[in-house]
Amino acid sequence: MDAGALDDLRSIVGPENLIVDEEELRHYARDASPMTGQVPTAAVRPSSIEEVQGIVRWANRTGTPLYVRSCGTSLWGAVPVRKDSVVVDMRRMNRVVAVDEGSLSVRVEPGITFFELERELASRGLSVMVEPENWHGCVGGNFSSHGSGWGTGPNMANQAEAVLGLKVVLPDGSLLTTGSMASPWSGRQFYRYSLANDLTGLFAGSEGTLGIIVELALRVEEAPGGVGLAVYTFDDLGDAADALYRIRRVRIPTIYAYLAAGWTLDILYPEKAPWSHRLRVIVAAPTEDQVRMEMGRLDAIAGARGKYQGPAEAERLVKEKDAWVREFAYKAGMRAALMVHVPLGSLGDYLRKFESLAAHVREVYGLRMGVGGFLTDRSFVSVIAIYFDPRDSDSRSRAIAAWNDVKVRALESGAVPYRIGGIWADQMPRMGEYYDFLRRLKSTLDPMGIMSPGILGL
Ligand SMILES: Cc1cc2nc3c(=O)[nH]c(=O)nc-3n(C[C@H](O)[C@H](O)[C@H](O)COP(=O)(O)OP(=O)(O)OC[C@H]3O[C@@H](n4cnc5c(N)ncnc54)[C@H](O)[C@@H]3O)c2cc1C
């Protein structure tokens, strides 16, 4: 890239927000996965919609690929695929634009973290609907990649369902507003589906391939008046899976229902092995009385074949939340996380398949593999963790080979990817007409191919 082009970019965001230092740029070739992408030529840190538009128009003039990043904590290889690219780092766009209590919505910029947003909403007694276990992930990247986690359960499958509307800078630099604010007279985000097609949904899971999201309107709700916590252990994984299915079927209002296989806990905490399978549940309701009633219904199901672990263990669920997230990811080495949705009603069968896959990974690649995951409406997000030593290049290469092997086996067993990024890109052409349609859509909206080329296999 010539110096004149870089000068033009610098003039859009200011000299302090154009990064060209090689060491700093290496950081942009990585996310929280074992995958390493191409080191970009530069990274820019815009602070306004106009600056984002300027960057996209500049990319069209110079034919430069752009890769968007909010917090950069993806686990699925959302890293630059093409050389000579520029990363658009959205972290400076981290403001709460407006809390609209009347519409029970909040408009935010994409670079805000869930931690920052919840802190802001707490003073009004409000809370967002869905957030990742990693509260330090950003809202923009979460919506753009079908995020789910806390809040998902009988009423909500993922972040896409929790969003009312967007502002998106399209690949030609123009600005699209979706949701009720698309009407020039509305001025508020209170309804998503009124103006013909659901264009908000078009951008959910699009991982930066169709434009740069510069504002999101999230649904908020009154923070629950009560929560109930419980941990149950099971000797049989099939029984634990069946309990989870029945909890969903009778619509117990869980905001967190997490199942960890005992053989995964054996890897993480060998000093206390052997572990039973553990189901950890948080129920939320508007009042304490309702919570007590729901906890009774929960116990009738989970307590039938599982063993309640008592109130102290339940309290630890929230207190040690951050520790669990960190330990599952990093305690036994770094984790190559492969995440797939499986149908809740067949969870027991899938968990048995994953157990034999773990044996396969141990025999062929010499690595340990664990499984945990959580309820999202009718499916279970299975987080398959392949542990490796990040300082050892041989261990990393084996983890990447195992990751690719397991992903194909999981896909062909009927599981579907959670999010795509780089890791699933080579499987997308196997989706036939669905993939062909995505390609046609992409080339229509982005004829220059500047938005995240290679991501989603596009
Ligand atoms: C230990 C750990 C636990 C985690 N637990 C969960 C969990 O429970 N649930 C969950 O959902 N995730 C989880 N994550 C993954 C991740 O932290 C979250 O999903 C996070 O919200 C992603 O946001 P991000 O901004 O970091 O994404 P990024 O990595 O910045 O981006 C993700 C994708 O979205 C695209 N993108 C980002 N911003 C924009 C934008 N403004 N416009 C268009 N495209 C954009 C990127 O190009 C990329 O393809 C976890 C991660 C870790 C490390």
The ligand as an SDF file (V2000), in Angstrom:
LIG
                    3D

 53 58  0  0  0  0  0  0  0  0999 V2000
  -13.4210  -17.4370   27.7090 C   0  0  0  0  0  0  0  0  0  0  0  0
  -14.4420  -17.0040   26.6750 C   0  0  0  0  0  0  0  0  0  0  0  0
  -15.7930  -17.2940   26.8880 C   0  0  0  0  0  0  0  0  0  0  0  0
  -16.7460  -16.9090   25.9340 C   0  0  0  0  0  0  0  0  0  0  0  0
  -18.0770  -17.1730   26.1520 N   0  0  0  0  0  0  0  0  0  0  0  0
  -19.0070  -16.8070   25.2270 C   0  0  0  0  0  0  0  0  0  0  0  0
  -20.4040  -17.0800   25.4180 C   0  0  0  0  0  0  0  0  0  0  0  0
  -20.8370  -17.6300   26.4180 O   0  0  0  0  0  0  0  0  0  0  0  0
  -21.2590  -16.6840   24.4370 N   0  0  0  0  0  0  0  0  0  0  0  0
  -20.8510  -16.0380   23.3260 C   0  0  0  0  0  0  0  0  0  0  0  0
  -21.6820  -15.6680   22.4950 O   0  0  0  0  0  0  0  0  0  0  0  0
  -19.5390  -15.7880   23.1170 N   0  0  0  0  0  0  0  0  0  0  0  0
  -18.6230  -16.1430   24.0180 C   0  0  0  0  0  0  0  0  0  0  0  0
  -17.3010  -15.8490   23.8090 N   0  0  0  0  0  0  0  0  0  0  0  0
  -16.8910  -15.2440   22.5430 C   0  0  0  0  0  0  0  0  0  0  0  0
  -16.8550  -13.7130   22.5380 C   0  0  0  0  0  0  0  0  0  0  0  0
  -16.1330  -13.2270   23.6650 O   0  0  0  0  0  0  0  0  0  0  0  0
  -18.2170  -13.0490   22.5060 C   0  0  0  0  0  0  0  0  0  0  0  0
  -19.0920  -13.6410   21.5720 O   0  0  0  0  0  0  0  0  0  0  0  0
  -18.0920  -11.5630   22.1840 C   0  0  0  0  0  0  0  0  0  0  0  0
  -19.2770  -10.8620   22.4790 O   0  0  0  0  0  0  0  0  0  0  0  0
  -17.7550  -11.3430   20.7190 C   0  0  0  0  0  0  0  0  0  0  0  0
  -17.6260   -9.9770   20.5130 O   0  0  0  0  0  0  0  0  0  0  0  0
  -16.2560   -9.3270   20.0390 P   0  0  0  0  0  0  0  0  0  0  0  0
  -16.5600   -7.9240   19.8200 O   0  0  0  0  0  0  0  0  0  0  0  0
  -15.1400   -9.6890   20.8890 O   0  0  0  0  0  0  0  0  0  0  0  0
  -16.0870  -10.0750   18.6330 O   0  0  0  0  0  0  0  0  0  0  0  0
  -14.9650   -9.8570   17.5650 P   0  0  0  0  0  0  0  0  0  0  0  0
  -13.9700  -10.9560   17.7300 O   0  0  0  0  0  0  0  0  0  0  0  0
  -14.4670   -8.4710   17.5500 O   0  0  0  0  0  0  0  0  0  0  0  0
  -15.7940  -10.0930   16.2400 O   0  0  0  0  0  0  0  0  0  0  0  0
  -16.5160  -11.2870   16.0170 C   0  0  0  0  0  0  0  0  0  0  0  0
  -17.0370  -11.2860   14.5740 C   0  0  0  0  0  0  0  0  0  0  0  0
  -17.9860  -10.2350   14.4090 O   0  0  0  0  0  0  0  0  0  0  0  0
  -17.5360   -9.3070   13.4010 C   0  0  0  0  0  0  0  0  0  0  0  0
  -17.7870   -7.9600   13.9010 N   0  0  0  0  0  0  0  0  0  0  0  0
  -17.3200   -7.4120   15.0520 C   0  0  0  0  0  0  0  0  0  0  0  0
  -17.7800   -6.1660   15.1720 N   0  0  0  0  0  0  0  0  0  0  0  0
  -18.5420   -5.9090   14.0830 C   0  0  0  0  0  0  0  0  0  0  0  0
  -19.2590   -4.7680   13.6230 C   0  0  0  0  0  0  0  0  0  0  0  0
  -19.3200   -3.6450   14.3240 N   0  0  0  0  0  0  0  0  0  0  0  0
  -19.9050   -4.8500   12.4390 N   0  0  0  0  0  0  0  0  0  0  0  0
  -19.8660   -5.9780   11.7110 C   0  0  0  0  0  0  0  0  0  0  0  0
  -19.1880   -7.0890   12.0930 N   0  0  0  0  0  0  0  0  0  0  0  0
  -18.5470   -7.0490   13.2600 C   0  0  0  0  0  0  0  0  0  0  0  0
  -16.0460   -9.5600   13.2440 C   0  0  0  0  0  0  0  0  0  0  0  0
  -15.6240   -9.2230   11.9500 O   0  0  0  0  0  0  0  0  0  0  0  0
  -15.9390  -11.0320   13.5500 C   0  0  0  0  0  0  0  0  0  0  0  0
  -16.2300  -11.7890   12.4000 O   0  0  0  0  0  0  0  0  0  0  0  0
  -16.3250  -16.2310   24.7620 C   0  0  0  0  0  0  0  0  0  0  0  0
  -14.9580  -15.9380   24.5770 C   0  0  0  0  0  0  0  0  0  0  0  0
  -14.0290  -16.3080   25.5200 C   0  0  0  0  0  0  0  0  0  0  0  0
  -12.5950  -15.9610   25.2760 C   0  0  0  0  0  0  0  0  0  0  0  0
  1  2  1  0
  2  3  1  0
  2 52  2  0
  3  4  2  0
  4  5  1  0
  4 50  1  0
  5  6  2  0
  6  7  1  0
  6 13  1  0
  7  8  2  0
  7  9  1  0
  9 10  1  0
 10 11  2  0
 10 12  1  0
 12 13  2  0
 13 14  1  0
 14 15  1  0
 14 50  1  0
 15 16  1  0
 16 17  1  0
 16 18  1  0
 18 19  1  0
 18 20  1  0
 20 21  1  0
 20 22  1  0
 22 23  1  0
 23 24  1  0
 24 25  2  0
 24 26  1  0
 24 27  1  0
 27 28  1  0
 28 29  2  0
 28 30  1  0
 28 31  1  0
 31 32  1  0
 32 33  1  0
 33 34  1  0
 33 48  1  0
 34 35  1  0
 35 36  1  0
 35 46  1  0
 36 37  1  0
 36 45  1  0
 37 38  2  0
 38 39  1  0
 39 40  1  0
 39 45  2  0
 40 41  1  0
 40 42  2  0
 42 43  1  0
 43 44  2  0
 44 45  1  0
 46 47  1  0
 46 48  1  0
 48 49  1  0
 50 51  2  0
 51 52  1  0
 52 53  1  0
M  END
$$$$
